[in-house]
Amino acid sequence: MARAYMSEAAKTSGEWHGAGSRTRREGGRVPRMFAGWGGPGAWRRGWFLALLAVLLGLALFWHSEIPNAVGNLGSLWETFLPWGGVLVPVLALLALLRRSVLTLVALLLPVLVWLNLFGSQLTSKSGTGGDLTVVTHNVNAENPDPARTARELSGSGADIVALEEVAGGQAASYDKGLAAAYPHHKRVGTVGVWSKYPMRDMGTVDIKMGWPRAMRATVATPKGDVAVYAAHLPSVRLQFASGFTAGQRDDSAQALGRAIEQDRTEKKVLLGDLNGTMNDRALAPVTSQMRSTQGAAGDGPGFSWPASFPTTRIDQIMVKGMEPVSSWSLPSTGSDHLPVAARIDF
């Protein structure tokens, strides 16, 4: 009888403990989403996801080592490099569904690398003051309202404006719309510079395209002479058969870099659509010797293309011999690019 009593008591006790466990779970003390996270399995599950997380971190950290030999894959990755961070929450969600602690820990690598590369873009670095305000804008050869675009740029308050993709049939609209604010200007092919201050030594810069898409002028500002370059590097394409076709742009970047390097003027400004980001190693002939105003004094990422939903910064303002103070994107003017502006200090 004693054994029967003890057996019945143990059974009752076991049922009570089991019910208590269910009560604790069902009562919310142990959320259902965390059920099954314990034990060594949490560290063994999701090893493939963890490997992807590590590879993402390495691709962000060593982006310059990804080869361009096959389809310019390295330049393509660098063009959209900031968006590599979007893969982190995707992998994190999959890790939660898989209940993989291993993957969540591995994701620390790409998170830290991304923050090191782009964390500064989360805050504004813009300052105040400065001696010269400049604007560059790809106005779009198929702009439906060039007069409106000219009005918007004329009211920007910039001292110097550079335009790219000025179609022959629309050139008169820009000349007329900008004339009152910018009495000095020069167009070469499809690019041009408009200035409040006198200009001299104006001419074409050969960027190996066969027709003019870059120019240089010396602008006599109240603070001294500035060599102003306006350039529109060749477009790039993403094609299934050949990959990221950027060879002509890369050759033009080398030619533009040589021209800037050989320029004896102490202070230089480059304004233009470079069809590439500052992360793209193909633009190194230019970026290695000039400073990006957006990188140094930008207000956020400063994306400029496409205007309807900007996802990348291919319109650039770069300086040499001067200090960037602030940099920002202007509102849409009807072009497929946003204008970008910068304030620089002598």
C-alpha positions as CSV (number, residue, x, y, z in Angstrom):
1,M,0.0,0.0,0.0
2,A,2.9,2.3,0.8
3,R,4.4,1.7,-2.7
4,A,1.0,2.3,-4.3
5,Y,0.6,5.5,-2.4
6,M,4.1,6.7,-3.4
7,S,3.5,5.7,-7.0
8,E,0.2,7.6,-7.1
9,A,1.9,10.6,-5.4
10,A,4.8,10.6,-7.9
11,K,2.3,10.4,-10.8
12,T,0.3,13.3,-9.4
13,S,3.5,15.3,-8.8
14,G,4.7,14.6,-12.3
15,E,1.4,15.7,-13.8
16,W,1.5,18.8,-11.6
17,H,5.1,19.7,-12.8
18,G,4.1,19.0,-16.4
19,A,1.1,21.2,-16.1
20,G,3.2,23.8,-14.4
21,S,5.6,23.8,-17.2
22,R,2.8,24.2,-19.7
23,T,1.3,26.9,-17.6
24,R,4.7,28.8,-17.5
25,R,5.0,28.5,-21.3
26,E,1.4,29.3,-22.0
27,G,1.4,32.1,-19.5
28,G,4.1,33.9,-21.6
29,R,7.0,33.6,-19.2
30,V,8.8,31.6,-21.9
31,P,7.7,33.2,-25.3
32,R,6.8,30.7,-27.9
33,M,9.3,32.2,-30.4
34,F,12.2,31.2,-28.1
35,A,11.0,27.6,-27.8
36,G,13.7,25.3,-29.1
37,W,16.6,27.8,-28.9
38,G,18.3,26.0,-26.1
39,G,20.8,23.2,-26.2
40,P,23.8,22.6,-28.4
41,G,21.6,22.4,-31.5
42,A,21.2,26.2,-31.5
43,W,24.9,26.4,-32.3
44,R,24.9,23.6,-34.9
45,R,21.8,24.8,-36.9
46,G,22.1,27.2,-39.7
47,W,25.8,26.7,-40.5
48,F,25.1,27.6,-44.2
49,L,23.5,30.9,-43.2
50,A,26.4,31.6,-40.9
51,L,28.8,31.0,-43.8
52,L,26.8,33.4,-46.0
53,A,27.1,36.0,-43.2
54,V,30.8,35.6,-43.0
55,L,31.2,35.8,-46.8
56,L,29.1,39.0,-46.8
57,G,31.4,40.6,-44.2
58,L,34.5,39.6,-46.2
59,A,32.9,41.0,-49.4
60,L,32.3,44.3,-47.7
61,F,35.7,44.5,-46.1
62,W,37.7,43.3,-49.1
63,H,35.5,44.8,-51.8
64,S,38.6,46.2,-53.6
65,E,39.9,42.6,-53.9
66,I,36.9,41.3,-55.8
67,P,38.3,40.9,-59.3
68,N,37.1,42.7,-62.4
69,A,38.3,40.1,-64.8
70,V,34.9,38.5,-65.2
71,G,32.2,41.0,-66.1
72,N,33.7,43.8,-64.0
73,L,32.1,42.1,-61.0
74,G,34.2,44.1,-58.6
75,S,33.1,47.5,-59.9
76,L,29.5,46.4,-60.0
77,W,29.6,45.4,-56.3
78,E,31.3,48.6,-55.4
79,T,28.7,50.7,-57.2
80,F,26.0,49.5,-54.9
81,L,28.3,48.7,-51.9
82,P,26.2,50.5,-49.3
83,W,23.2,48.4,-50.2
84,G,25.1,45.3,-49.2
85,G,23.9,46.1,-45.7
86,V,20.4,45.2,-46.8
87,L,21.4,41.6,-46.8
88,V,22.0,41.7,-43.1
89,P,18.3,41.9,-42.0
90,V,17.4,39.3,-44.6
91,L,19.9,36.8,-43.1
92,A,18.9,37.8,-39.6
93,L,15.2,36.9,-40.4
94,L,16.3,33.6,-41.8
95,A,18.4,33.0,-38.7
96,L,15.4,33.6,-36.5
97,L,13.2,31.3,-38.5
98,R,16.0,28.6,-38.3
99,R,16.6,29.3,-34.6
100,S,20.3,29.6,-35.3
101,V,22.4,31.3,-32.7
102,L,25.5,30.6,-34.8
103,T,24.2,32.8,-37.7
104,L,23.2,35.6,-35.4
105,V,26.7,35.7,-34.0
106,A,28.3,35.5,-37.5
107,L,26.2,38.5,-38.6
108,L,28.1,40.7,-36.2
109,L,31.0,40.7,-38.8
110,P,29.1,42.3,-41.7
111,V,27.3,44.7,-39.3
112,L,30.6,46.0,-37.9
113,V,32.2,46.3,-41.3
114,W,29.2,48.1,-42.8
115,L,29.2,50.6,-39.9
116,N,32.9,51.2,-40.3
117,L,32.4,51.9,-44.0
118,F,29.1,53.8,-44.0
119,G,28.2,54.6,-40.5
120,S,29.2,58.2,-40.9
121,Q,26.5,58.6,-43.6
122,L,23.9,58.1,-40.9
123,T,24.6,61.5,-39.5
124,S,25.1,64.9,-41.1
125,K,28.7,66.2,-41.5
126,S,27.7,69.5,-43.0
127,G,29.3,72.7,-41.5
128,T,28.6,76.3,-42.0
129,G,30.4,79.1,-43.9
130,G,32.6,78.6,-46.9
131,D,33.7,80.8,-49.8
132,L,32.2,79.2,-52.9
133,T,29.0,77.3,-53.7
134,V,29.0,75.0,-56.7
135,V,26.3,72.8,-58.3
136,T,26.5,70.1,-60.9
137,H,23.6,68.6,-62.7
138,N,23.0,66.0,-65.5
139,V,20.0,67.7,-67.0
140,N,19.0,64.8,-69.2
141,A,19.1,65.0,-73.0
142,E,15.4,64.1,-73.1
143,N,14.4,66.7,-70.5
144,P,10.8,67.5,-71.1
145,D,11.1,71.0,-69.6
146,P,14.6,72.5,-69.9
147,A,13.3,76.0,-69.1
148,R,12.0,74.8,-65.7
149,T,15.4,73.1,-65.0
150,A,17.2,76.3,-65.9
151,R,15.0,78.3,-63.5
152,E,15.5,75.9,-60.7
153,L,19.3,76.0,-61.1
154,S,19.3,79.8,-61.5
155,G,17.6,80.1,-58.1
156,S,20.0,77.7,-56.4
157,G,22.3,80.5,-55.2
158,A,25.4,78.7,-56.5
159,D,28.4,80.7,-57.7
160,I,29.3,78.1,-60.4
161,V,27.0,75.7,-62.2
162,A,28.1,72.8,-64.4
163,L,25.7,71.0,-66.6
164,E,26.0,67.6,-68.4
165,E,24.0,66.1,-71.2
166,V,23.0,69.4,-72.7
167,A,21.3,68.4,-75.9
168,G,21.9,70.6,-79.0
169,G,18.2,71.4,-79.3
170,Q,17.9,72.5,-75.7
171,A,21.1,74.5,-75.3
172,A,19.4,77.8,-76.1
173,S,17.0,77.2,-73.2
174,Y,19.8,76.8,-70.7
175,D,21.7,79.7,-72.1
176,K,18.7,82.0,-71.8
177,G,17.5,80.7,-68.4
178,L,20.9,81.0,-66.7
179,A,22.1,84.2,-68.4
180,A,20.8,86.7,-65.8
181,A,22.4,84.9,-62.8
182,Y,25.5,83.7,-64.6
183,P,26.9,86.2,-67.1
184,H,30.0,84.1,-67.9
185,H,29.6,80.7,-69.5
186,K,31.1,78.3,-71.9
187,R,29.7,75.1,-73.5
188,V,31.8,72.4,-75.0
189,G,29.8,69.6,-76.7
190,T,27.2,68.4,-74.2
191,V,28.8,69.9,-71.1
192,G,29.1,73.5,-69.9
193,V,30.1,75.8,-67.1
194,W,28.1,78.9,-66.0
195,S,29.7,81.3,-63.5
196,K,29.0,84.5,-61.7
197,Y,32.8,85.3,-62.0
198,P,34.9,85.9,-65.0
199,M,36.3,82.8,-66.8
200,R,39.4,82.3,-69.0
201,D,41.5,79.5,-70.4
202,M,38.4,77.6,-71.5
203,G,38.7,74.5,-73.6
204,T,38.0,70.9,-74.1
205,V,39.5,68.1,-72.1
206,D,40.1,65.0,-74.1
207,I,38.7,62.0,-72.3
208,K,39.1,59.6,-75.2
209,M,35.5,59.5,-76.4
210,G,35.7,60.9,-79.9
211,W,33.5,63.9,-79.1
212,P,33.6,66.6,-76.3
213,R,32.2,65.6,-73.0
214,A,34.6,67.3,-70.6
215,M,36.0,70.8,-70.3
216,R,38.1,73.0,-68.2
217,A,38.0,76.7,-67.3
218,T,39.9,79.0,-64.9
219,V,37.3,81.0,-62.8
220,A,38.6,84.2,-61.2
221,T,36.8,84.2,-57.8
222,P,37.2,87.0,-55.2
223,K,39.4,84.5,-53.3
224,G,41.6,83.6,-56.2
225,D,41.7,81.4,-59.3
226,V,40.1,78.0,-59.4
227,A,40.5,75.4,-62.2
228,V,36.9,74.1,-62.8
229,Y,36.4,70.8,-64.6
230,A,33.1,69.7,-65.9
231,A,32.9,66.1,-67.1
232,H,30.4,63.5,-68.1
233,L,32.1,60.1,-68.2
234,P,30.6,57.3,-70.5
235,S,27.6,55.4,-69.3
236,V,27.8,51.9,-67.9
237,R,25.5,49.0,-68.6
238,L,24.6,45.7,-66.9
239,Q,24.1,43.0,-69.5
240,F,23.5,39.3,-69.0
241,A,26.1,38.2,-71.6
242,S,28.9,40.6,-70.9
243,G,28.3,41.7,-67.3
244,F,29.0,45.2,-66.1
245,T,30.3,47.0,-69.3
246,A,32.4,49.9,-68.0
247,G,35.5,49.7,-70.1
248,Q,35.1,53.0,-71.9
249,R,34.2,54.8,-68.7
250,D,37.4,53.4,-67.1
251,D,39.5,54.6,-70.0
252,S,37.9,58.1,-69.8
253,A,38.5,58.2,-66.0
254,Q,42.2,57.6,-66.6
255,A,42.4,60.4,-69.2
256,L,40.5,62.8,-66.9
257,G,42.8,61.9,-64.0
258,R,45.9,62.6,-66.1
259,A,44.6,66.0,-67.1
260,I,43.8,67.0,-63.5
261,E,47.2,65.7,-62.3
262,Q,49.1,67.8,-64.9
263,D,47.1,71.0,-64.1
264,R,49.4,73.4,-62.3
265,T,46.6,75.4,-60.8
266,E,46.7,75.0,-57.0
267,K,42.9,74.9,-56.4
268,K,40.7,72.6,-58.5
269,V,37.1,71.6,-58.6
270,L,35.6,68.7,-60.5
271,L,31.9,68.8,-61.3
272,G,30.2,66.1,-63.2
273,D,28.4,62.8,-63.8
274,L,31.1,60.3,-63.4
275,N,28.8,57.3,-63.8
276,G,30.5,55.7,-60.8
277,T,30.6,56.0,-57.0
278,M,33.6,56.9,-54.8
279,N,33.9,53.2,-53.9
280,D,34.5,52.1,-57.5
281,R,38.2,51.4,-57.9
282,A,37.9,52.2,-61.6
283,L,37.7,55.9,-60.7
284,A,40.9,55.8,-58.7
285,P,42.8,57.9,-61.3
286,V,40.5,60.8,-60.1
287,T,39.5,59.8,-56.6
288,S,43.1,59.2,-55.5
289,Q,44.1,62.8,-56.0
290,M,40.8,64.7,-55.1
291,R,38.5,64.8,-52.2
292,S,34.8,64.0,-52.4
293,T,32.7,66.8,-50.8
294,Q,30.0,64.3,-50.0
295,G,32.3,62.0,-48.2
296,A,33.9,64.8,-46.2
297,A,31.0,67.1,-45.5
298,G,27.8,65.3,-46.7
299,D,24.4,65.5,-45.3
300,G,23.4,61.8,-45.4
301,P,24.3,59.5,-48.3
302,G,23.4,62.2,-50.9
303,F,22.1,59.8,-53.5
304,S,21.4,61.5,-56.9
305,W,20.2,58.8,-59.3
306,P,17.6,58.0,-60.4
307,A,15.7,61.1,-59.4
308,S,12.4,59.2,-58.9
309,F,14.0,56.9,-56.3
310,P,17.7,57.8,-55.7
311,T,19.8,54.7,-54.9
312,T,23.3,55.7,-55.7
313,R,25.6,58.7,-56.0
314,I,27.1,58.9,-59.5
315,D,27.1,62.7,-59.7
316,Q,30.1,64.0,-57.9
317,I,31.8,67.2,-56.7
318,M,35.4,66.8,-55.8
319,V,38.0,69.3,-54.8
320,K,41.8,69.6,-54.5
321,G,43.6,72.4,-52.5
322,M,40.3,73.5,-50.8
323,E,38.2,72.3,-47.9
324,P,34.7,70.9,-48.2
325,V,32.3,72.6,-45.8
326,S,28.9,71.1,-46.8
327,S,27.4,68.9,-49.5
328,W,23.8,68.1,-50.3
329,S,21.3,67.0,-53.0
330,L,18.9,69.5,-54.5
331,P,15.2,68.8,-55.3
332,S,14.2,67.3,-58.6
333,T,14.2,69.6,-61.6
334,G,12.5,67.3,-64.1
335,S,15.7,65.5,-65.0
336,D,16.4,61.8,-64.3
337,H,19.2,62.9,-62.0
338,L,19.1,65.2,-58.9
339,P,21.4,68.2,-58.9
340,V,24.1,68.1,-56.2
341,A,25.6,71.1,-54.5
342,A,28.6,71.8,-52.2
343,R,30.0,74.7,-50.3
344,I,33.8,74.9,-50.2
345,D,36.3,76.9,-48.3
346,F,39.6,78.3,-49.7
